[in-house]
Amino acid sequence: MTHTTTLRALRGGLAAAAVLLAVCAAAPARSAPEPAGDWLLVTVTPSDAAAGAPDSTLLRCDPPRGHARADRACAELQAADGDIGRIPPRDAVCPMIHAPVTAHARGQWRGRSVEYTGTFPNACVMESRTGAVFALDATGT
């Protein structure tokens, strides 16, 4: 194989790779279908990367499942008509420890899109303001 033949083969391979890349990039991205009924994908992310990875779960409310405290979370969402910001805050004595967490929810409630994001000084404050929706552990207060 000569230098010229090798160069031609390399050019042909690069051209084929470029065409394949363009075709793949142009193809529409397909995501998994969204579940039916009332549901929220809830995620709690610690702001400190050393504190761990985000914790997520799919909360479904027809019937309540998929979440450590699904019954309570769904009842609170029902009372607030799916608006996490309208869940009444509860009195709590939280430690004055700065360990910020960001709570994010995305989904649908009664056919309407729901999107919520809030950052709180720590998990205790988050739970006192958002109820059981972002309480992804089973211990709860």
C-alpha positions as a Markdown table, in Angstrom:
| # | Residue | x | y | z |
|---|---|---|---|---|
| 1 | Met | 0.0 | 0.0 | 0.0 |
| 2 | Thr | 1.5 | 3.3 | -1.0 |
| 3 | His | 1.3 | 6.6 | 0.8 |
| 4 | Thr | -1.2 | 7.9 | -1.8 |
| 5 | Thr | -3.5 | 4.9 | -1.3 |
| 6 | Thr | -3.4 | 5.3 | 2.4 |
| 7 | Leu | -4.2 | 9.0 | 2.2 |
| 8 | Arg | -7.2 | 8.3 | -0.1 |
| 9 | Ala | -8.5 | 5.6 | 2.3 |
| 10 | Leu | -8.1 | 8.0 | 5.2 |
| 11 | Arg | -10.0 | 10.8 | 3.4 |
| 12 | Gly | -12.8 | 8.4 | 2.5 |
| 13 | Gly | -13.1 | 7.2 | 6.1 |
| 14 | Leu | -13.2 | 10.8 | 7.4 |
| 15 | Ala | -15.9 | 11.7 | 4.9 |
| 16 | Ala | -18.0 | 8.7 | 5.8 |
| 17 | Ala | -17.6 | 9.6 | 9.5 |
| 18 | Ala | -18.6 | 13.2 | 8.9 |
| 19 | Val | -21.8 | 12.1 | 7.0 |
| 20 | Leu | -22.7 | 9.7 | 9.8 |
| 21 | Leu | -22.2 | 12.3 | 12.4 |
| 22 | Ala | -24.4 | 14.8 | 10.5 |
| 23 | Val | -27.2 | 12.2 | 10.1 |
| 24 | Cys | -27.1 | 11.3 | 13.8 |
| 25 | Ala | -27.1 | 14.9 | 14.8 |
| 26 | Ala | -30.1 | 15.7 | 12.6 |
| 27 | Ala | -32.2 | 12.8 | 13.9 |
| 28 | Pro | -34.8 | 14.0 | 16.5 |
| 29 | Ala | -34.0 | 13.0 | 20.1 |
| 30 | Arg | -36.6 | 10.6 | 21.5 |
| 31 | Ser | -37.4 | 10.7 | 25.2 |
| 32 | Ala | -39.4 | 8.2 | 27.2 |
| 33 | Pro | -43.1 | 8.9 | 27.2 |
| 34 | Glu | -44.4 | 10.8 | 30.3 |
| 35 | Pro | -46.5 | 8.8 | 32.7 |
| 36 | Ala | -50.3 | 9.3 | 32.7 |
| 37 | Gly | -52.1 | 10.9 | 35.7 |
| 38 | Asp | -50.7 | 13.2 | 38.3 |
| 39 | Trp | -46.9 | 12.8 | 38.6 |
| 40 | Leu | -43.8 | 14.7 | 39.6 |
| 41 | Leu | -40.2 | 13.9 | 39.1 |
| 42 | Val | -38.7 | 15.3 | 42.3 |
| 43 | Thr | -35.0 | 15.9 | 42.8 |
| 44 | Val | -33.0 | 17.2 | 45.8 |
| 45 | Thr | -29.5 | 18.3 | 45.1 |
| 46 | Pro | -27.0 | 19.3 | 47.8 |
| 47 | Ser | -25.0 | 22.4 | 46.8 |
| 48 | Asp | -21.8 | 20.9 | 48.0 |
| 49 | Ala | -20.6 | 18.3 | 45.5 |
| 50 | Ala | -18.8 | 16.5 | 48.3 |
| 51 | Ala | -22.2 | 16.0 | 50.0 |
| 52 | Gly | -23.3 | 13.5 | 47.4 |
| 53 | Ala | -25.2 | 13.2 | 44.1 |
| 54 | Pro | -28.7 | 14.4 | 43.6 |
| 55 | Asp | -31.5 | 12.2 | 44.9 |
| 56 | Ser | -34.5 | 11.7 | 42.6 |
| 57 | Thr | -37.7 | 9.8 | 42.5 |
| 58 | Leu | -40.9 | 9.7 | 40.5 |
| 59 | Leu | -43.9 | 10.6 | 42.7 |
| 60 | Arg | -47.1 | 9.3 | 41.3 |
| 61 | Cys | -50.5 | 10.1 | 42.8 |
| 62 | Asp | -53.1 | 7.9 | 41.0 |
| 63 | Pro | -52.7 | 5.9 | 43.4 |
| 64 | Pro | -49.8 | 7.3 | 45.5 |
| 65 | Arg | -46.6 | 5.4 | 44.9 |
| 66 | Gly | -42.9 | 5.7 | 44.0 |
| 67 | His | -41.9 | 7.9 | 46.9 |
| 68 | Ala | -41.1 | 7.1 | 50.5 |
| 69 | Arg | -44.0 | 9.3 | 51.7 |
| 70 | Ala | -46.2 | 9.2 | 48.7 |
| 71 | Asp | -49.5 | 9.2 | 50.6 |
| 72 | Arg | -48.6 | 12.4 | 52.6 |
| 73 | Ala | -47.0 | 14.1 | 49.6 |
| 74 | Cys | -50.0 | 13.5 | 47.3 |
| 75 | Ala | -52.4 | 14.6 | 50.0 |
| 76 | Glu | -50.4 | 17.9 | 50.4 |
| 77 | Leu | -50.3 | 18.4 | 46.7 |
| 78 | Gln | -54.1 | 17.7 | 46.4 |
| 79 | Ala | -54.8 | 20.4 | 49.1 |
| 80 | Ala | -52.5 | 22.9 | 47.2 |
| 81 | Asp | -54.0 | 22.0 | 43.8 |
| 82 | Gly | -50.6 | 20.8 | 42.7 |
| 83 | Asp | -48.8 | 24.1 | 43.5 |
| 84 | Ile | -45.8 | 23.3 | 45.7 |
| 85 | Gly | -45.5 | 26.9 | 46.6 |
| 86 | Arg | -49.0 | 26.9 | 48.2 |
| 87 | Ile | -48.2 | 24.0 | 50.6 |
| 88 | Pro | -48.6 | 25.6 | 54.0 |
| 89 | Pro | -45.3 | 25.9 | 55.8 |
| 90 | Arg | -45.2 | 24.0 | 59.1 |
| 91 | Asp | -43.6 | 25.1 | 62.3 |
| 92 | Ala | -40.2 | 23.4 | 62.8 |
| 93 | Val | -37.1 | 23.9 | 64.9 |
| 94 | Cys | -34.3 | 23.5 | 62.4 |
| 95 | Pro | -30.6 | 23.5 | 63.2 |
| 96 | Met | -28.7 | 26.6 | 62.1 |
| 97 | Ile | -26.4 | 24.5 | 59.9 |
| 98 | His | -25.6 | 25.9 | 56.5 |
| 99 | Ala | -26.0 | 22.9 | 54.1 |
| 100 | Pro | -27.9 | 24.3 | 51.2 |
| 101 | Val | -30.1 | 22.0 | 49.1 |
| 102 | Thr | -32.0 | 22.7 | 45.9 |
| 103 | Ala | -35.4 | 21.1 | 45.3 |
| 104 | His | -36.7 | 20.7 | 41.8 |
| 105 | Ala | -39.9 | 19.2 | 40.6 |
| 106 | Arg | -41.2 | 18.8 | 37.1 |
| 107 | Gly | -44.4 | 17.0 | 36.0 |
| 108 | Gln | -48.1 | 17.4 | 35.6 |
| 109 | Trp | -51.0 | 17.9 | 38.0 |
| 110 | Arg | -54.6 | 17.6 | 36.7 |
| 111 | Gly | -53.4 | 18.1 | 33.2 |
| 112 | Arg | -51.3 | 21.2 | 33.9 |
| 113 | Ser | -47.5 | 21.3 | 33.7 |
| 114 | Val | -45.8 | 21.8 | 37.0 |
| 115 | Glu | -42.3 | 23.2 | 37.4 |
| 116 | Tyr | -40.8 | 24.2 | 40.8 |
| 117 | Thr | -37.3 | 25.0 | 41.9 |
| 118 | Gly | -36.3 | 26.3 | 45.4 |
| 119 | Thr | -33.0 | 26.5 | 47.3 |
| 120 | Phe | -33.1 | 26.2 | 51.1 |
| 121 | Pro | -30.5 | 26.6 | 53.8 |
| 122 | Asn | -30.8 | 22.9 | 54.7 |
| 123 | Ala | -33.0 | 19.9 | 54.3 |
| 124 | Cys | -35.0 | 20.7 | 57.5 |
| 125 | Val | -36.0 | 24.1 | 56.2 |
| 126 | Met | -36.8 | 22.6 | 52.8 |
| 127 | Glu | -39.2 | 20.1 | 54.4 |
| 128 | Ser | -40.8 | 22.6 | 56.6 |
| 129 | Arg | -41.7 | 24.7 | 53.6 |
| 130 | Thr | -42.5 | 22.1 | 51.0 |
| 131 | Gly | -44.0 | 19.3 | 53.2 |
| 132 | Ala | -43.4 | 15.7 | 52.2 |
| 133 | Val | -43.0 | 16.3 | 48.5 |
| 134 | Phe | -39.1 | 16.5 | 48.7 |
| 135 | Ala | -38.8 | 14.3 | 51.8 |
| 136 | Leu | -37.2 | 11.4 | 49.9 |
| 137 | Asp | -36.1 | 9.5 | 53.0 |
| 138 | Ala | -38.4 | 7.2 | 54.8 |
| 139 | Thr | -37.8 | 8.6 | 58.3 |
| 140 | Gly | -39.8 | 11.9 | 58.0 |
| 141 | Thr | -41.1 | 14.0 | 60.8 |
